[in-house]
Amino acid sequence: MYPESYIANGLRYIKPYYTTRSSYVKGRWLNKALIDILTKEFKTHSKDYYLNQIHIGNYQLQRRSSNNSSSLQNIDPLNNLIQNGDVLTTKQHKHEPPVKAWNNDQMFKIIYEDDALLVIDKPAGIPVHPTGQFYLNTITEVIKQQQNISVFPCYRLDKVTSGLLILAKNNNTARQIQMKISNRDMNKIYLARVKGKFPFCHITTTIPHISSLFKHNSITTMCTLPIYSIEPKKGFPAGLSDSKPATTSFYPIRYLPDTNESIIACKPQTGRTHQIRIHLTKLGYPIVNDSIYCDDCTTYPQRLQFVKDHDEWESTDEKSIQIQFQRIIDETNKKKDELIPADGERCPQCEVPIMNDPNLKQLQIFLHAWQYNDKEATFNYQTDLPEWVN
């Protein structure tokens, strides 16, 4: 039974719900008391809170009755130290963040469907699959709830990105498409709205047919700067991935003089995280509403400056990089703290702080997956133009 969802203020909410999870204890927990583990490694709550949760059964420790037994029995987690093979079961009151609402919570627009594939036009502002704090408020889980089918994403789109999303109805089909992508047998064209007059962009009221894009090398802009990912929660150095080769082609579509912005087509030849967004920033034409990589609206200026300063971070002195990365961590933590309301309101059931809603504008970016096809021409999918193109 799925928890209730509802729409308010342009956002889709999931009412808080309980979820149960069981897993074997970690090696570093052996011969330690569960209450000590909870208070030292999970500092969201106080020791008294965790003691109460253990008493009411939301944290349970289970152990085999004998070496040859496969059955698990509950043991008192307050009077037994953790042993190898113990299983920790937790029951948590889950608060998922809201996502950007779409079409009054109706089914996503279907581009194509058969027994093996479901191709949709993904709205901006919702993650593709469960990740981080999101589970039910994701594309795959909404489809499971509304259509009673399990689907497997063939590639990822950022939460804030809209457009064509190919979902397989079985693992074999997903692997086949993922193999095409990894072998670069797939053509992908995105649309973006960027700041400034992009090279070779002209004032026009028409959008060229997709078949005419990238036909003239003389007006195609290439970016081959390497890409690395930044994950502040992992700390340094784990939070910085290796710099990897990346190539994106950009093609002019139209210039919008009233706003000094351009509509362009983007064709990534590699699939790095935030590749198109970072390459456009490096070229000096960031996506107009990119809350990470656009100077005018970024909420993470330290992170943006780091990306601008370092094409390959490995070439800079490690101590200097570590200092700069700590600034990114501090900046990220500050933004998280801003989501906690000043009045300190907490959930009466689990004492978790009731977070402020996200900024609706930051849940959308003017980047749209427009068209996908394979080189063998076995399939060719395309969405309608997003409204911001016109």
Legacy VTK file of the C-alpha trace (Angstrom):
# vtk DataFile Version 3.0
C-alpha trace
ASCII
DATASET POLYDATA
POINTS 390 float
0.000 0.000 0.000
1.556 3.261 -1.149
1.468 6.294 1.142
-0.708 9.190 0.055
0.699 11.817 -2.293
-0.668 15.297 -2.813
0.138 18.496 -4.710
0.477 21.966 -3.186
2.374 25.115 -4.139
3.637 23.530 -7.355
5.211 20.610 -5.490
4.352 16.915 -5.164
4.547 15.636 -1.604
4.596 12.135 -0.150
3.102 11.875 3.318
5.704 10.552 5.798
5.654 6.775 6.091
7.384 3.973 7.944
9.952 1.761 6.263
11.777 -1.294 7.637
15.299 -2.322 6.659
17.464 -5.258 7.784
21.201 -5.685 7.202
24.189 -7.445 8.682
26.185 -5.379 11.161
29.373 -3.696 9.968
32.752 -5.073 10.922
33.756 -1.922 12.794
30.761 -2.373 15.098
31.889 -5.735 16.526
32.175 -5.943 20.328
30.495 -2.553 20.729
27.119 -1.613 22.181
24.408 -0.647 19.699
23.571 2.538 21.611
27.203 3.680 21.328
27.172 3.031 17.564
23.968 5.004 17.077
25.078 8.034 19.086
28.588 8.203 17.587
27.882 7.420 13.916
24.345 8.774 13.533
24.431 12.164 15.221
21.041 13.368 13.974
19.468 12.552 17.340
20.381 12.458 21.019
21.288 9.381 23.052
17.946 9.616 24.865
16.129 9.543 21.524
17.925 6.349 20.434
17.318 4.723 23.815
13.609 5.393 23.448
13.621 4.036 19.872
15.281 0.825 21.093
12.711 0.455 23.899
9.755 0.762 21.493
11.329 -1.719 19.062
12.353 0.518 16.155
15.936 -0.776 16.482
16.207 -4.554 16.878
19.266 -6.786 17.042
18.936 -10.402 15.903
21.331 -13.337 16.279
21.406 -16.986 15.279
20.448 -19.254 18.156
23.425 -21.543 17.374
26.227 -21.878 14.829
24.248 -24.428 12.827
20.927 -22.589 12.985
19.565 -20.491 10.149
16.850 -18.900 12.278
17.381 -15.490 13.880
16.182 -14.553 17.325
15.803 -11.118 18.883
18.307 -10.315 21.615
18.403 -7.410 24.034
20.481 -4.733 22.237
21.114 -2.884 25.511
22.676 -5.842 27.316
24.546 -7.563 24.469
27.580 -6.412 22.512
27.388 -6.739 18.737
28.840 -9.967 17.312
29.771 -11.079 13.824
26.696 -12.257 11.914
24.206 -10.189 13.899
21.424 -8.511 11.921
20.222 -4.991 12.675
16.605 -4.218 11.781
15.510 -0.587 11.792
12.046 0.875 11.444
12.208 4.511 10.374
9.718 7.255 9.766
10.735 8.439 6.286
10.288 12.040 5.187
10.880 12.386 1.453
11.548 15.857 0.046
8.888 17.135 -2.366
9.518 17.213 -6.112
8.256 19.542 -8.815
4.642 18.694 -9.667
3.615 17.768 -13.206
0.211 17.598 -14.929
-1.766 17.255 -11.690
0.053 14.045 -10.775
-1.131 12.224 -13.901
0.959 9.658 -15.779
4.034 10.951 -17.584
3.641 11.658 -21.293
4.395 8.445 -23.211
6.444 8.778 -26.410
6.501 5.057 -27.231
5.630 1.761 -25.562
5.836 -1.923 -26.406
6.452 -5.159 -24.488
10.112 -4.295 -23.876
10.271 -0.491 -23.700
8.572 2.498 -22.165
9.784 5.836 -23.523
8.524 8.933 -21.717
8.965 12.694 -21.702
10.425 13.197 -18.224
9.331 16.364 -16.432
11.957 18.480 -14.708
12.295 18.365 -10.947
11.951 14.653 -10.158
14.748 12.034 -9.846
14.754 9.094 -12.253
15.258 6.361 -9.639
15.581 6.035 -5.847
18.613 7.918 -4.592
19.574 9.679 -1.388
16.438 10.902 0.397
14.186 10.102 -2.571
12.411 6.783 -2.997
8.694 6.914 -3.825
8.980 10.412 -5.295
10.927 9.111 -8.325
10.084 8.254 -11.936
10.494 4.481 -11.587
8.444 4.261 -8.382
5.640 6.479 -9.702
5.380 4.241 -12.783
5.340 1.157 -10.547
2.526 2.662 -8.514
0.448 3.981 -11.426
0.999 1.223 -14.003
1.987 -1.721 -11.800
5.158 -2.434 -13.813
8.840 -2.336 -12.927
11.061 -0.389 -15.309
14.830 -0.016 -15.546
16.417 3.282 -16.680
18.751 2.823 -19.637
20.640 6.005 -18.693
20.353 8.787 -16.144
19.002 12.300 -16.407
19.608 14.821 -13.644
16.629 15.581 -11.416
16.423 19.112 -12.838
16.680 17.998 -16.480
13.640 17.227 -18.623
13.152 15.196 -21.778
13.407 11.824 -23.407
13.904 8.932 -21.015
14.141 5.349 -22.260
13.044 2.783 -19.690
13.325 -0.959 -20.233
10.757 -3.418 -18.924
13.368 -6.126 -18.388
17.051 -6.300 -17.510
18.103 -7.794 -20.845
16.684 -4.887 -22.865
18.241 -2.396 -20.453
21.667 -4.026 -20.876
21.383 -3.966 -24.666
20.651 -0.234 -24.757
23.264 0.528 -22.115
25.803 -1.369 -24.214
24.911 0.748 -27.246
25.465 3.871 -25.182
28.801 2.691 -23.764
29.935 1.685 -27.275
28.886 5.135 -28.530
26.384 3.598 -30.931
23.756 6.076 -29.760
23.148 9.621 -30.974
21.801 11.967 -28.300
20.723 15.554 -28.887
19.823 17.920 -26.081
18.462 21.456 -26.240
19.701 24.216 -23.939
18.992 27.875 -23.361
22.224 29.678 -22.531
23.420 33.160 -21.636
24.883 35.354 -24.385
25.086 35.128 -28.153
26.467 31.667 -28.829
28.891 31.421 -31.784
27.081 31.495 -35.157
23.643 32.012 -33.571
21.324 34.327 -35.497
17.935 35.903 -34.901
15.270 33.614 -36.338
11.701 32.626 -35.581
12.017 29.060 -36.850
13.565 25.956 -35.316
15.511 23.879 -37.866
14.550 20.277 -38.468
16.550 17.909 -36.329
18.084 16.268 -39.428
19.824 19.529 -40.333
21.659 19.884 -37.013
25.400 19.187 -36.780
25.697 19.049 -40.585
28.225 21.882 -40.853
31.503 21.486 -38.985
32.357 25.126 -39.583
29.648 26.303 -37.161
29.907 23.420 -34.694
31.605 24.282 -31.393
33.519 21.451 -29.720
34.548 21.210 -26.077
36.980 18.478 -25.026
37.838 19.554 -21.493
37.963 16.716 -18.934
35.140 16.258 -16.414
35.260 15.240 -12.754
32.448 14.933 -10.241
32.227 16.704 -6.883
30.501 15.008 -3.927
31.042 17.112 -0.778
29.429 14.555 1.568
32.269 12.115 0.857
34.922 14.551 2.038
38.433 14.899 0.604
39.838 13.178 -1.433
36.970 10.699 -1.973
34.621 13.531 -2.929
36.614 14.351 -6.050
36.561 11.783 -8.844
39.415 11.431 -11.313
39.348 13.857 -14.223
38.127 11.907 -17.271
38.114 12.749 -20.996
34.850 14.253 -22.234
33.641 15.618 -25.568
30.526 17.633 -26.367
29.479 19.234 -29.665
27.291 22.358 -29.694
25.281 23.686 -32.636
23.558 27.088 -32.977
19.772 27.242 -33.341
18.562 30.762 -32.592
19.526 33.982 -30.812
17.066 35.821 -28.547
18.149 39.496 -28.567
15.586 40.701 -26.018
17.212 38.620 -23.291
20.665 38.177 -24.865
20.258 34.400 -24.722
20.650 31.581 -27.227
18.972 28.278 -27.989
21.515 25.621 -28.928
21.687 21.892 -29.588
24.095 19.782 -27.537
25.502 16.421 -28.556
27.522 14.648 -25.840
29.872 11.969 -27.119
30.744 10.822 -23.602
28.479 10.491 -20.579
30.070 12.259 -17.627
28.043 13.690 -14.748
26.918 17.286 -15.527
29.019 17.162 -18.707
26.888 19.509 -20.848
26.368 21.968 -18.001
30.068 22.140 -17.110
31.258 22.387 -20.719
28.871 25.281 -21.394
30.134 27.082 -18.288
33.730 26.531 -19.356
32.910 28.003 -22.770
31.380 31.081 -21.140
27.748 30.309 -22.048
26.152 28.764 -18.932
22.556 27.554 -18.946
20.527 30.572 -17.877
18.872 29.047 -14.779
21.575 26.597 -13.702
21.656 26.949 -9.918
25.118 25.359 -9.748
27.083 26.493 -12.806
25.640 29.923 -13.726
27.174 32.985 -12.008
23.900 34.914 -11.984
21.916 32.335 -10.007
24.338 29.847 -8.448
23.699 28.830 -4.863
27.178 27.271 -4.696
29.719 29.980 -5.662
32.647 28.105 -4.082
31.875 25.004 -6.111
31.413 27.004 -9.306
34.712 28.827 -8.811
36.495 25.517 -8.215
35.164 24.144 -11.516
36.198 27.304 -13.334
39.686 27.297 -11.830
40.531 23.641 -12.357
40.193 21.798 -15.651
42.067 18.907 -14.022
42.257 19.293 -10.267
45.045 16.699 -9.984
47.528 19.180 -11.489
47.160 21.540 -8.488
48.982 21.236 -5.165
47.090 18.746 -2.969
47.096 20.983 0.117
45.604 23.852 -1.880
42.922 21.553 -3.324
42.074 20.250 0.140
41.584 23.808 1.476
39.352 24.722 -1.479
37.350 21.505 -1.141
36.731 22.217 2.543
35.162 25.526 1.484
32.829 23.562 -0.804
31.887 21.254 2.087
31.203 24.213 4.386
29.116 25.898 1.694
27.075 22.731 1.085
26.438 22.185 4.788
25.313 25.803 5.156
22.766 25.342 2.350
21.452 22.210 4.053
21.109 24.084 7.340
19.046 26.762 5.571
16.390 24.135 4.848
15.838 23.669 8.588
13.257 26.218 9.784
14.329 28.695 12.433
11.447 27.732 14.745
12.860 24.206 15.027
9.567 22.418 14.265
9.982 18.647 14.455
7.913 15.628 13.487
5.946 14.469 16.573
6.514 10.812 15.647
10.255 10.728 14.968
11.586 14.147 16.045
13.119 14.780 12.614
13.202 18.519 11.768
10.409 19.530 9.360
12.392 20.909 6.442
11.548 24.013 4.443
10.349 23.413 0.898
12.960 23.630 -1.869
13.049 26.654 -4.136
10.738 25.773 -7.043
12.939 27.615 -9.554
15.928 25.486 -8.576
14.080 22.275 -9.466
14.198 23.053 -13.192
16.944 23.785 -15.666
16.620 24.761 -19.318
18.265 21.563 -20.535
16.109 19.046 -22.385
16.879 15.594 -23.816
15.247 16.055 -27.229
16.172 13.090 -29.423
17.761 9.630 -29.185
18.514 7.186 -31.995
20.917 4.330 -32.571
23.273 4.168 -35.537
21.556 1.027 -36.865
18.293 3.023 -37.041
16.397 0.355 -35.087
14.738 3.090 -33.070
14.350 6.844 -33.214
12.568 8.783 -30.458
11.927 12.494 -30.111
9.952 14.700 -27.724
8.046 17.912 -28.341
9.978 21.133 -27.963
10.009 22.475 -24.387
8.123 25.724 -23.932
11.264 27.733 -23.091
12.599 27.181 -26.627
9.898 29.498 -27.943
LINES 1 391
390 0 1 2 3 4 5 6 7 8 9 10 11 12 13 14 15 16 17 18 19 20 21 22 23 24 25 26 27 28 29 30 31 32 33 34 35 36 37 38 39 40 41 42 43 44 45 46 47 48 49 50 51 52 53 54 55 56 57 58 59 60 61 62 63 64 65 66 67 68 69 70 71 72 73 74 75 76 77 78 79 80 81 82 83 84 85 86 87 88 89 90 91 92 93 94 95 96 97 98 99 100 101 102 103 104 105 106 107 108 109 110 111 112 113 114 115 116 117 118 119 120 121 122 123 124 125 126 127 128 129 130 131 132 133 134 135 136 137 138 139 140 141 142 143 144 145 146 147 148 149 150 151 152 153 154 155 156 157 158 159 160 161 162 163 164 165 166 167 168 169 170 171 172 173 174 175 176 177 178 179 180 181 182 183 184 185 186 187 188 189 190 191 192 193 194 195 196 197 198 199 200 201 202 203 204 205 206 207 208 209 210 211 212 213 214 215 216 217 218 219 220 221 222 223 224 225 226 227 228 229 230 231 232 233 234 235 236 237 238 239 240 241 242 243 244 245 246 247 248 249 250 251 252 253 254 255 256 257 258 259 260 261 262 263 264 265 266 267 268 269 270 271 272 273 274 275 276 277 278 279 280 281 282 283 284 285 286 287 288 289 290 291 292 293 294 295 296 297 298 299 300 301 302 303 304 305 306 307 308 309 310 311 312 313 314 315 316 317 318 319 320 321 322 323 324 325 326 327 328 329 330 331 332 333 334 335 336 337 338 339 340 341 342 343 344 345 346 347 348 349 350 351 352 353 354 355 356 357 358 359 360 361 362 363 364 365 366 367 368 369 370 371 372 373 374 375 376 377 378 379 380 381 382 383 384 385 386 387 388 389
